């Protein structure tokens, strides 16, 4: 009989948490012109998660307002909001809902469903937990983590591209997602 050992996290605190958007970032990067990567972020997002007594019983739900895309270039941001990419007139939100959490080697992986442009796909997030702080200068309890994933934008109906004269295409299909998250324990969520 095989037993599955529950992973331990130093200082782990079960409860309900709300993302502190002031100290968090939802970012992405994509290959541009076959020679570099362009980075961007979303400035309007929210989310809550529950850390269960057993870390593998935890869950998360998050929402991103697609029109809040910011790549540092107004023309590019306007194009990203258009029907070629996010189509924010028809699809205002990107959502993520976990379906499970597992331990893979030395890492936690959050399995979940990402919905973009009305298309839902399974997207696992590799999770790096930075720790738990039971007492902060803000008078609250906080935790922080980094979550990363890679998606193929074509899986969500985003296929706009342009052929380059020297070969290749203007945009890569793989999009790197990086979430830098700090969250606050809710008083009614403390265990």
C-alpha positions, 0 to 999 in steps of 0.5 A: 500500500502506497501512502501519500505524504501531505507536504508541509509549509513552514508557518502555514496558516489556514483561512480565507485570503483576499488579494492585496492588489496594491502589493500584487501584479498580474503579468504576461510576456510574449515573443515579439518579432522573433527577437525579444519579449514584450511584457505587460500587466493588468491593473484591475484584478481581484481574487480570494483563496482559501488555504485548507487545514491540509494545503491540498484542500485549498482553492482559489478564484480570481478575476481580471478586467481585460480592459486594464491591460497595460504594456506601457504603450497606448497604441499597443494597449488599444490593439490588445483591447480590440477584437484581434486580441481580448475583444473587450467589447464582447468579453470584459473578464478573464477568470480563473477557478481552481479545480484542485491542488497537487504536490509535484516533486518539490512544487505545488501545482494549482490545477484550474480553469482559465476562461478568456474570450468565452473559451475555458481551458485547463491551465495549471499554475506552478506555485512558489510559496514565499511564506506567511507573516502572522503580524505585519506593520499593517496590523494584519496577517499576510501571505505571498506567492508567485504562480507561473504558467504558459498558455497558447493564445490560439487555444483561446481564439487569439490567433492574430499575427503577421508574417515577417519579410525575413521569415517568422511571425510578428508574435509568438503563440506561447504566452508566459503568465506570472502572478506576484501575489500578496494577500491578507487573511480575512478576520472571519476566515481565520481558523 
